[in-house]
Amino acid sequence: MSKVRKLNICDWYVHQGHQYEFFKTGHKFHLFSPGGEPARWNRNHRPLNKNIFLQKASSTARKNMDIVMVRSPINKARYSKFTVRGAKGVAVVQTVDPFSIPQWVKHVVWNSYVSMKNNSKRFPGKKHYYIPHGYDSREFFDMGKERNKKILTVANSFKKRRKIMGFDLWSYIEGSFDECDIFGHDNEDIRKGIRRAHSLEELLDIYNTYGIYVNTTIKSAMPRSRVEAAMCGMPIVSTNNYDVNMYFKHKKSAILTNNKSEMVRCIKMLLESKQMREDYGGAAREVAIKNFGIKDYLNRWDKVFRDVIGL
């Protein structure tokens, strides 16, 4: 199979964690803010690789791009300056409810298999691909530290996105345990002093310090933090929505339930047994490495790019 040449791809900054992995495909990415100014990349949060160029959309539009990434919100003027010069569109649906994908876009990548299955027929004449997250197990791993018996949830704007993130369920769980911590930004409306990780190394240390990871999302396709925690060997207690039970199995590699009382009972069970926490954590890491490795992720994107440019 011939190697895909280095493509010029323009993209808009939407989520640093998602795009950090996406940019590992190795092509030349021209990255803008939603308003068209050069994207502001937090180098402490994720490294800025040499194949990423922070530029104005207006100056990049004078060059010939191979691909333009199409992301919500849709703005015709945003894309037309690139398509008029021959760039082909690839839409990325990272939420469970898809945006209105333009007719001229012929390739659509979905973060959720369930969402793709439920919604792809709304967009006929397009080729659809399912690509879940891809993580480098050398970046997210079990450090072998002695863990505490505290409960961790990583979420940004948790309360503001309560109907998506399941904040009310988390509040119920917090009321049942003394040690329930949140990490993430824009959470001052919950309580003051909620911390956030300021680097990838600090985030890794957080996942390796806590004893149990709790995910309460309701309408999130495949939460990044849940798989990050699993990669780091944390036992996972999670709601059972969308794609999660395609990979994790209840009471084998995770606790999966939408019943709040059962969730509390299972957390108590894990807190009472260090061996059980280690067993569930090890099983979760095995699932994460098998299904969410960076190599498979990059291979799937390579298939998309081949189809787009006609290889």
C-alpha positions as CSV (number, residue, x, y, z in Angstrom):
1,M,0.0,0.0,0.0
2,S,1.4,3.3,-1.1
3,K,2.2,5.9,1.6
4,V,-0.1,8.9,1.8
5,R,1.8,12.1,1.0
6,K,1.8,14.9,3.6
7,L,-1.5,16.7,3.2
8,N,-2.3,20.3,3.9
9,I,-5.3,20.3,6.2
10,C,-7.0,23.3,7.7
11,D,-8.9,22.9,11.0
12,W,-10.6,24.9,13.7
13,Y,-9.7,24.6,17.4
14,V,-12.5,22.9,19.3
15,H,-11.0,20.5,21.8
16,Q,-7.3,20.2,22.6
17,G,-7.4,16.6,23.8
18,H,-9.2,15.4,20.7
19,Q,-7.1,17.3,18.3
20,Y,-3.8,16.5,20.0
21,E,-4.3,12.9,19.0
22,F,-5.8,13.7,15.6
23,F,-2.7,15.8,14.7
24,K,-0.5,12.8,15.4
25,T,-1.6,11.6,11.9
26,G,1.5,13.6,10.9
27,H,0.0,15.8,8.1
28,K,0.4,19.6,8.0
29,F,-2.3,21.2,10.0
30,H,-3.2,24.8,9.7
31,L,-5.2,25.6,12.9
32,F,-7.4,28.6,13.5
33,S,-9.6,29.8,16.3
34,P,-13.4,29.7,15.7
35,G,-13.2,33.4,14.7
36,G,-10.4,32.8,12.2
37,E,-7.5,34.1,14.2
38,P,-4.5,31.9,15.0
39,A,-5.6,29.2,17.5
40,R,-4.4,29.7,21.1
41,W,-2.8,26.4,22.0
42,N,-2.1,25.7,25.7
43,R,1.3,24.0,25.5
44,N,1.1,23.1,29.2
45,H,-2.1,21.1,28.6
46,R,-0.8,19.3,25.5
47,P,2.5,19.6,23.5
48,L,2.3,21.5,20.2
49,N,3.8,19.2,17.6
50,K,5.9,20.6,14.8
51,N,3.3,19.7,12.1
52,I,0.8,22.2,13.6
53,F,0.8,25.8,12.3
54,L,-1.2,28.4,14.2
55,Q,-2.3,30.8,11.5
56,K,-5.1,33.2,10.4
57,A,-7.8,31.6,8.3
58,S,-7.6,34.5,5.9
59,S,-3.9,34.0,5.1
60,T,-4.2,30.2,4.8
61,A,-7.1,30.6,2.4
62,R,-4.7,32.0,-0.2
63,K,-3.0,28.7,-0.3
64,N,-4.2,25.4,-1.8
65,M,-5.4,23.1,0.9
66,D,-6.1,19.4,0.4
67,I,-8.7,19.0,3.1
68,V,-10.9,21.3,5.2
69,M,-12.2,19.8,8.5
70,V,-15.9,20.5,8.9
71,R,-17.0,21.0,12.5
72,S,-20.0,22.6,14.3
73,P,-21.2,25.3,14.1
74,I,-21.6,25.4,10.3
75,N,-20.8,28.6,8.6
76,K,-20.8,28.6,4.8
77,A,-18.4,31.5,4.6
78,R,-15.9,29.7,6.8
79,Y,-15.5,26.9,4.4
80,S,-16.1,28.3,0.9
81,K,-12.8,30.2,0.8
82,F,-11.1,26.8,1.0
83,T,-13.4,24.7,-1.2
84,V,-13.3,27.2,-4.0
85,R,-9.6,26.4,-4.3
86,G,-10.2,22.6,-4.4
87,A,-10.2,21.6,-0.7
88,K,-12.4,18.6,0.1
89,G,-14.4,18.5,3.3
90,V,-14.3,15.9,6.1
91,A,-17.0,16.3,8.7
92,V,-16.3,15.2,12.3
93,V,-19.3,14.5,14.6
94,Q,-18.0,14.4,18.2
95,T,-21.5,14.7,19.9
96,V,-24.4,12.3,20.1
97,D,-26.6,14.7,18.1
98,P,-25.1,15.5,14.7
99,F,-25.1,19.0,13.2
100,S,-26.4,19.7,9.7
101,I,-23.7,18.3,7.5
102,P,-23.4,20.3,4.2
103,Q,-24.3,18.5,1.0
104,W,-20.8,19.1,-0.5
105,V,-19.2,17.1,2.3
106,K,-18.9,13.5,1.2
107,H,-17.0,11.9,4.1
108,V,-18.2,11.9,7.8
109,V,-16.3,10.6,10.8
110,W,-18.3,9.7,13.9
111,N,-17.0,9.5,17.5
112,S,-19.9,7.2,18.5
113,Y,-20.9,4.0,16.7
114,V,-24.4,4.3,18.2
115,S,-24.8,7.8,17.1
116,M,-23.6,6.9,13.6
117,K,-26.0,3.9,13.4
118,N,-28.9,6.1,14.5
119,N,-28.2,9.1,12.4
120,S,-26.2,8.3,9.3
121,K,-29.2,7.7,7.1
122,R,-30.1,11.4,7.6
123,F,-27.1,12.1,5.4
124,P,-27.3,10.0,2.2
125,G,-24.7,10.1,-0.5
126,K,-21.9,10.3,2.0
127,K,-19.3,7.7,3.3
128,H,-19.5,7.2,7.0
129,Y,-16.6,6.1,9.3
130,Y,-16.6,5.2,13.0
131,I,-13.3,6.3,14.7
132,P,-13.3,6.1,18.6
133,H,-10.6,7.9,20.6
134,G,-7.0,6.8,20.4
135,Y,-4.6,7.1,23.3
136,D,-0.9,6.5,23.6
137,S,-0.3,4.0,26.4
138,R,3.1,5.6,26.9
139,E,1.3,8.8,27.9
140,F,-1.5,7.3,30.0
141,F,-0.3,4.4,32.1
142,D,-0.4,2.8,35.5
143,M,2.6,4.3,37.4
144,G,2.4,1.6,40.1
145,K,1.7,4.1,42.9
146,E,-0.1,3.4,46.1
147,R,-3.6,4.9,45.5
148,N,-5.9,6.6,48.0
149,K,-9.5,5.5,48.6
150,K,-11.0,8.7,47.1
151,I,-13.5,9.0,44.2
152,L,-12.4,11.0,41.1
153,T,-14.4,12.6,38.3
154,V,-12.8,14.8,35.7
155,A,-15.2,17.2,34.0
156,N,-15.2,20.8,32.7
157,S,-18.2,23.1,33.1
158,F,-19.8,20.2,34.9
159,K,-22.9,22.0,36.4
160,K,-23.5,24.2,33.3
161,R,-23.7,21.0,31.2
162,R,-25.6,19.0,33.8
163,K,-28.1,17.4,31.4
164,I,-25.2,16.1,29.3
165,M,-22.8,15.3,32.1
166,G,-25.2,13.9,34.7
167,F,-24.3,16.4,37.4
168,D,-27.4,15.6,39.4
169,L,-26.4,11.9,39.6
170,W,-22.9,13.0,40.7
171,S,-24.4,15.2,43.4
172,Y,-26.3,12.2,44.7
173,I,-23.1,10.1,44.8
174,E,-21.2,13.0,46.5
175,G,-23.8,13.1,49.2
176,S,-23.2,9.4,49.9
177,F,-19.4,9.6,50.3
178,D,-17.0,11.9,52.1
179,E,-14.2,11.9,49.5
180,C,-15.6,12.7,46.1
181,D,-13.4,15.1,44.1
182,I,-13.8,16.9,40.7
183,F,-10.9,18.1,38.6
184,G,-11.6,20.5,35.7
185,H,-12.0,24.1,34.7
186,D,-15.1,26.3,34.9
187,N,-16.5,24.6,38.0
188,E,-16.6,27.6,40.4
189,D,-20.4,27.4,40.4
190,I,-20.2,24.0,42.2
191,R,-17.8,25.2,44.9
192,K,-14.6,27.3,45.2
193,G,-11.2,25.7,45.1
194,I,-11.9,22.9,42.6
195,R,-8.6,22.2,41.0
196,R,-7.6,21.5,37.4
197,A,-4.6,19.8,35.9
198,H,-2.1,22.2,34.4
199,S,-0.1,19.7,32.4
200,L,-0.4,16.3,30.9
201,E,2.0,15.0,33.6
202,E,-0.1,16.4,36.3
203,L,-3.2,14.8,34.8
204,L,-1.4,11.4,34.7
205,D,-0.5,11.8,38.4
206,I,-4.1,12.6,39.3
207,Y,-5.3,9.4,37.6
208,N,-2.7,7.4,39.4
209,T,-3.5,8.9,42.8
210,Y,-7.2,8.2,43.2
211,G,-8.8,4.9,43.9
212,I,-12.0,4.9,41.8
213,Y,-13.1,6.8,38.7
214,V,-16.8,7.7,38.5
215,N,-18.4,8.8,35.2
216,T,-22.0,10.1,35.2
217,T,-22.5,11.3,31.7
218,I,-25.9,11.0,30.0
219,K,-25.4,12.3,26.5
220,S,-21.7,12.0,25.8
221,A,-20.7,9.6,23.1
222,M,-17.5,8.2,24.7
223,P,-16.1,10.5,27.4
224,R,-12.3,11.0,27.0
225,S,-11.6,11.1,30.7
226,R,-13.3,7.7,31.3
227,V,-10.8,6.0,28.9
228,E,-7.9,8.0,30.2
229,A,-8.7,6.8,33.7
230,A,-9.0,3.2,32.4
231,M,-5.6,3.5,30.6
232,C,-4.1,4.5,33.9
233,G,-5.5,1.4,35.6
234,M,-8.4,3.0,37.5
235,P,-11.5,0.9,38.3
236,I,-14.4,2.4,36.4
237,V,-17.9,3.1,37.7
238,S,-20.0,4.5,35.0
239,T,-23.5,5.2,33.6
240,N,-24.3,2.8,30.7
241,N,-25.0,5.0,27.7
242,Y,-24.1,5.0,24.1
243,D,-20.9,3.0,23.2
244,V,-19.5,2.1,26.6
245,N,-21.0,-1.5,26.7
246,M,-19.5,-2.3,23.3
247,Y,-16.1,-2.4,25.1
248,F,-16.5,-2.6,28.9
249,K,-18.6,-5.4,30.4
250,H,-20.6,-4.9,33.6
251,K,-19.0,-6.5,36.7
252,K,-16.1,-7.8,34.6
253,S,-14.1,-4.8,33.4
254,A,-16.2,-2.0,34.8
255,I,-19.4,-1.2,36.8
256,L,-22.0,0.0,34.4
257,T,-25.4,1.1,35.7
258,N,-27.9,3.9,35.3
259,N,-29.4,3.1,38.7
260,K,-28.1,5.6,41.3
261,S,-28.6,3.3,44.3
262,E,-26.8,0.4,42.6
263,M,-24.0,2.8,41.6
264,V,-23.6,3.8,45.3
265,R,-23.6,0.1,46.4
266,C,-21.0,-0.8,43.9
267,I,-18.7,2.1,44.9
268,K,-19.0,1.0,48.5
269,M,-18.1,-2.5,47.5
270,L,-15.0,-1.3,45.7
271,L,-14.0,1.0,48.6
272,E,-14.1,-2.0,51.0
273,S,-11.7,-4.1,48.9
274,K,-8.3,-3.1,47.6
275,Q,-8.0,-6.3,45.7
276,M,-11.2,-5.7,43.9
277,R,-10.1,-2.2,43.0
278,E,-6.9,-3.5,41.6
279,D,-8.7,-6.3,39.6
280,Y,-11.2,-3.9,38.1
281,G,-8.4,-1.4,37.3
282,G,-6.3,-4.0,35.6
283,A,-9.3,-5.2,33.6
284,A,-10.2,-1.7,32.6
285,R,-6.6,-1.0,31.3
286,E,-6.7,-4.2,29.2
287,V,-9.9,-3.1,27.6
288,A,-8.6,0.5,27.0
289,I,-5.3,-0.7,25.4
290,K,-7.0,-3.3,23.2
291,N,-9.7,-0.9,21.9
292,F,-8.4,2.6,22.1
293,G,-4.8,2.4,21.1
294,I,-3.3,5.2,19.2
295,K,-2.0,2.9,16.4
296,D,-5.5,1.7,15.4
297,Y,-6.8,5.3,15.6
298,L,-4.2,6.6,13.2
299,N,-4.8,3.7,10.8
300,R,-8.5,4.5,10.7
301,W,-7.8,8.1,9.9
302,D,-5.3,7.0,7.2
303,K,-8.1,5.1,5.6
304,V,-10.3,8.3,5.6
305,F,-7.6,10.4,4.0
306,R,-6.9,7.7,1.3
307,D,-10.6,7.7,0.4
308,V,-10.8,11.5,0.3
309,I,-7.8,12.0,-2.0
310,G,-8.6,8.9,-4.1
311,L,-5.8,6.4,-3.2
